[in-house]
């Protein structure tokens, strides 16, 4: 019984550590419709939010069978909250022939700084017509990273 308790405790601790390393990735996929109009609106919104274009793509989109649209397809923003600095990125991709833009952050949102959630809600609001019409599909996936 003690061994079972230890095993269950270890499994619980490992699960909590893994969950603390989870970072959501929000994927907005254009199933059909005007890609250029959506990209224009998205780029304008990111600019207003203080995102700057970058030329680096991390992680490499080819690892997931995707490709970048062009050299200007990644944006990044840094926020400061209390003693925490966080990086947010939005990347334009083509995956399986569909335009997709991913919203990521360097760390999961906290109760003090819910910027990723606010950004996703802002994007949902901006594209609510396309989402309601089924032109744009939104998914949230958990990215679990192990290591330092």
C-alpha positions in Angstrom: 0.0 0.0 0.0 2.9 2.4 0.8 4.5 1.6 -2.6 1.2 2.3 -4.3 0.9 5.6 -2.5 4.4 6.6 -3.5 3.8 5.6 -7.1 0.6 7.6 -7.2 2.3 10.6 -5.6 5.1 10.5 -8.1 2.7 10.3 -11.0 0.7 13.2 -9.6 3.8 15.3 -9.2 5.0 14.5 -12.7 1.6 15.4 -14.1 1.6 18.8 -12.3 5.1 19.5 -13.5 4.1 18.7 -17.1 1.0 20.9 -16.8 3.1 23.8 -15.5 5.2 23.5 -18.7 2.1 23.5 -21.0 1.7 26.5 -23.1 -1.3 27.0 -25.3 -0.9 27.5 -29.0 -3.9 29.1 -30.6 -4.3 28.2 -34.3 -6.6 30.3 -36.6 -7.0 28.4 -39.9 -8.7 29.9 -42.9 -10.7 27.0 -44.4 -11.9 29.1 -47.4 -12.2 32.7 -48.2 -10.0 35.7 -48.9 -6.6 35.1 -47.4 -5.2 38.5 -48.4 -8.0 40.5 -46.8 -7.6 38.5 -43.5 -3.8 38.9 -43.6 -4.2 42.7 -44.1 -6.6 43.0 -41.2 -4.5 40.8 -39.0 -1.3 42.7 -39.8 -3.0 46.0 -39.0 -4.3 44.7 -35.7 -0.9 43.3 -34.7 0.7 46.7 -35.5 -1.8 48.5 -33.3 -1.1 46.0 -30.5 2.6 46.8 -30.7 3.9 43.7 -32.5 7.0 44.1 -34.6 7.9 42.1 -37.7 10.8 39.6 -37.2 12.6 37.3 -39.6 13.1 34.4 -37.3 10.6 31.5 -37.1 10.7 29.5 -33.9 10.0 26.7 -33.9 10.7 25.9 -37.5 7.3 25.5 -39.2 8.7 22.8 -41.5 8.8 20.4 -38.6 5.0 20.4 -38.7 4.7 20.1 -42.4 4.0 23.8 -42.9 5.8 26.6 -44.7 6.0 30.3 -44.1 4.3 32.7 -46.4 7.2 35.1 -46.8 10.0 36.7 -44.9 7.5 39.1 -43.2 5.3 36.3 -41.8 6.3 36.5 -38.1 5.6 39.1 -35.5 6.8 39.4 -31.9 5.9 41.5 -28.9 7.5 41.7 -25.5 5.5 42.6 -22.3 6.6 43.5 -18.8 4.4 42.6 -15.9 5.7 43.0 -12.4 9.1 41.2 -12.5 8.2 39.1 -15.5 9.1 39.6 -19.1 7.1 37.6 -21.7 7.5 37.2 -25.4 4.5 36.7 -27.7 4.6 35.7 -31.3 2.2 35.4 -34.2 3.3 33.5 -37.3 1.7 33.3 -40.7 1.9 29.8 -42.2 0.5 27.6 -45.0 -0.3 24.1 -43.6 -2.0 21.5 -45.8 -2.8 24.2 -48.4 -4.6 26.5 -45.8 -3.5 29.8 -44.4 -3.0 29.6 -40.7 -1.7 32.0 -38.1 -0.5 30.8 -34.7 -0.5 32.8 -31.5 2.2 31.6 -29.0 3.8 32.9 -25.8 7.1 32.1 -24.1 5.2 31.3 -20.9 1.6 30.4 -20.0 -0.7 33.2 -19.0 -0.8 33.9 -15.2 -3.5 35.5 -13.2 -1.6 38.8 -13.3 -0.9 38.8 -17.0 -3.5 37.3 -19.2 -2.3 38.9 -22.4 -2.3 35.8 -24.6 -6.0 35.2 -23.7 -6.8 38.9 -24.3 -5.0 38.8 -27.7 -6.9 35.6 -28.7 -10.2 37.2 -27.7 -9.3 40.3 -29.6 -8.6 38.2 -32.7 -11.9 36.2 -32.2 -13.8 39.5 -32.0 -12.0 40.9 -35.2 -12.8 37.7 -37.2 -16.2 36.8 -35.5 -18.0 37.0 -38.9 -15.5 34.6 -40.6 -15.6 32.3 -37.6 -19.4 32.2 -37.5 -19.6 31.6 -41.3 -17.1 28.6 -40.9 -14.4 30.4 -43.0 -12.0 30.5 -40.1 -11.5 27.7 -37.6 -9.9 28.3 -34.2 -8.2 25.6 -32.2 -6.2 25.7 -29.0 -3.5 23.0 -28.5 -1.3 22.5 -25.5 2.4 22.5 -26.3 4.3 20.6 -23.6 8.0 21.3 -23.4 10.4 19.3 -21.3 13.8 20.4 -20.3 15.2 23.5 -18.7 
